[in-house]
Amino acid sequence: MPCVYINHGGGPLPLLGKQPSIATFLGNYASTLSRPPTAILVVTAHWETGSQLKVSGGKTHSLYFDYGGFPEESYEYKYPAPGSPELATRVISLLASKGLRCTADPSRGWDHGVFVPLMLMFPDATVPVVSLSLYSSQDAKQHMEAGEALQPLRDEGVLILGSGASFHNFGYFFADANVRSKGVKHSQIFHAWLADTMQSEKMNAEERKHRCSAWQDAPSALEAQPRGQAEHLMPLFVVLGAAGYNPGRLVNTADHAADSLMVSEFEFL
């Protein structure tokens, strides 16, 4: 099974028709898979849990509407996909085999980094879903190591889905035209670095891992993902670790709220 890093959009906006390019990509993605996944593991940017990971472990999960100021309908969404305590146990075991601590949380709801993309990608809500948290450290190496441990899931038919955004600086999203134009430039510069890092056939696995470990040193990196606010980039590093640091491919470049801030999505086969 491939593993993929996607842009989940701004709150419920893709579901409200406000980010059509994101919604279109997500809505078409499942049809590109050679077979349906046995389950989906969503690594969500909206769940950080300190120095150890957590995984949703319930048979069912409510939705966690972790956004505000949107239309009433966006607080009434349903996504009744089953959970999978069995997959949660498998995730915990795989991480433990690499010395990484993880515990199950059977009660936490699925946040919008989980249910918004899945409502578009798998609208029938029949595939079991488990969500995985991030380390609060926002350390790329830690997240890549977690991804390495989860590699066997791909051979078991599990789709590993990193849900975040490659550009996530609110100082530019809602700024006036002059300031936003600077953000657009930074997003283009960081996108170019990120696309080269993820896709280059000239890098071996160690080179790619080393480059990502020091992602903050990349051009415009801290403008794209401000220090201490880079949780939306961390799911990409989990996905990259699960891909064995093999080169991926750019599958979508979506703008944010119809402007030209570049937010990119990558798949690894």
N, C-alpha and C positions, 0 to 999 in steps of 0.2 A: 504494500500500500504506500502511495506517496505520503509525504508530510508537507504541510503548507503553512505559510505565514500570511495572514490576511489582515486587511484594514476593516475593523468592525464599524467604522463610521462614528459620527457624533451622536451619542445617546441613541434615541430611536429614529433619527433622521432618515436612514435608508428605508425604514418601514413606512415612513410618512411621505415618501416620494421626493424628499428634499436632497438626496444624494443619489441620483439615478445611475451614475456610472458605477458606484460601489454596489448598489442593489443588483444591477444587471450582471456584473461579474459573479457575485455570490450566488445569484439565482441560476446561473449557467454552470457553476463549477461541478456539481455532482454528476452531470451528464458527461464530463470528461474522464471520469473514473472508469476503469475497465470492469469493475464489479462493485457492488455496494459494500461499504465497510461493515464489519461485524459489530463495531462499536466506534464511538468517537471520543477521543480524549482532548478536551479543550484546555489549553494553557492560557489563562485569562489575565490580562493586564490589570484587572480590577480586583485582584485578590492577592495581597501581600501578607505573609504570615511569619515575619521574623526570621529566625535562624534555621527553621526547619519547615519543610513543605507540608501542605495538607491537600487531601483529595476528597472530593464529595463522595460519600459512601452510602447514601440512602437508596432505597428501591424507587423512590420518587422524590422530586424536588420542586418546591415552589419557585416562583420567579422573584428576584430581588431587583426592584426598580430603583437602581442607584443613580438616578438623574432627577433633575427638577426643572420646572418651568415649561413643560411640554403639554400638548393637548391631552385632555382627559382620557381619550381613547388609548393613549400610549401607556396608561397605567392599568389597562384591562386586558393586556395581551395574555394569551395562554400558550404554553408549549409543553404538552403533556408527555414528552418522551420519557421512557423508563430510565431510571438510573441503573447502575450495575455494581452492586457490592462486590461481585466476583472480580471485575476489572479493577476496582479500587484496591482490593487485596493484592492483586497481581502487581499493580503499580508500586505499592508499598514494598512488596518483596523484591522487585527489581532494583529499586532505589537502595534498599537495605544491603543488597549484594555488593554494592559499590560503597558502602559505608555512609549512605545518605539517609537521614532520618525523615520519615513522613508518617503522618497519622491520618485516619479517616475522620471526616466531619459529616455525619449523616443528616444534619439539619440545615446547613447553610443553603440558601436559595441560589439559583443560577443567576448571576449578574448579567448586565446587558452585553458584556463581552462574550457571553455564552449564548444567550437566547436570541439576540438580534441577528447575528450571522446565521445561526442554525434555522431560524424561521424562514430565511431566504434560501439556504442551501438544501435543507432537508425538511420541507414544509409538512410532510406527512407525519413527522414526529414519531416514527416507529423504531429508529435506530437507537440503541442504548447510549446514554451520554454520561460521561464523568468529567468533572472539571478539576484542574490542578492549579494550585496557587504558585506564587513566585516568592523568592527570597526578598526580604526587605532591603537587603544590601545593595541591590541593583548591580551586582557584580556579574559581568558577562561570563567569566570562567566558571563560576558556580552553576550558572544556568546551562551552560554547554555540557558540563559534567552530568547534570541531571538528565539532559537529553540523551547522552551516550548510554546511560543506564536503561533508558526506555526503548532503545533501538529494537529489541526483540518483538515488541508489540506490533511493529509493521508487518512482520512475517505471520502474525496472528490475525491479520486483517483489520487492525485498528488504525483509523485515520487520526494522526496526531495533528491537531489544528492549533497553531499559535495565533492568538487573537489580540491585536494591538494596533499600532500605527507607527509607521517609520518616521513621520514628522509629527511632533506633538508639543507645540509651543503655543499656549493660549495668548501669549503676548503678541503674536502675529495673526492668529485666527480672526480676532475681532478688532484689530487696529485700523487706523485710518489708512488711506491709500498709500501715503508716503512710507509709513512704517511697514505696512504689509508688503510693499514691493521689495523691501530688504529681506523680509521673510521668504518671499518667493525665490529670491536669489540663493539664500542659504539652503532652502529645500532642494533646489536644483543641484547645488554643489554636493550636498550630503548624499542625495540620491545617486549621483554619478559614482561616488566612492562606494556606496553600499552595493550598487548594481555590479560594479567591477569585482568587489570582494566576494559576492555570492555566486557570480557566474564564471569567473575567469578559469579557463582550462589550464592556465600556466601555473597556478598555485597548487601545491600539494596540501594534504590535510593539515599538517603541522603549520604551514605558512598561513593558511586560512584561519586556523584557530588562534594563532598568535596575533594576527591582525585584528581579529574581533575582540580579543582580550583587552586590547588597547584602543577600542573604538572611539573613546573620548578624544584621542589625539587626531582623529580624522578631520579633514577640512569641514568647517561649519557644524561639526557634530554637536557641540554644546548649545548651538542656536536651534538645532533641530530637536534635541532632547536635553533640556536644561539639567544641570547637575542636581541630583536628588529627585528628579521628576522624570526619570527615564524608564519608568515601569512599562511603557507601551512598546519599548524596543526589546525588552527581555524575552518575550515569547519567541522572537526570532532566533535567539541563541539556543533555546531549548530545542527548537525545530532543527537547527543546524547540527547540534550534537546528535540528534536522532537520525540525521542524514549521514552521519559518519564523516562530516566535513567535505563531502563530495560537492562538486559544483551544482548549483540549481539553475533555475531559469526564471526570468521576470515574466509573470503571468498577467499582471495588470499594473497600470500606473493611474491612479485615480486622483482627481483634484478634490479639494475640500470645500464644500459649500459653493461649488461652481466657480471658484477662482483657480489660480494656477499653482497653488501650493502642492508640491509633488508628494504623494503618499503611495508607496509601492508595495507590491505583494509578490512573494516568491514561492515556487514549488520545487521540491527536491524528490527525485524519483529513486 
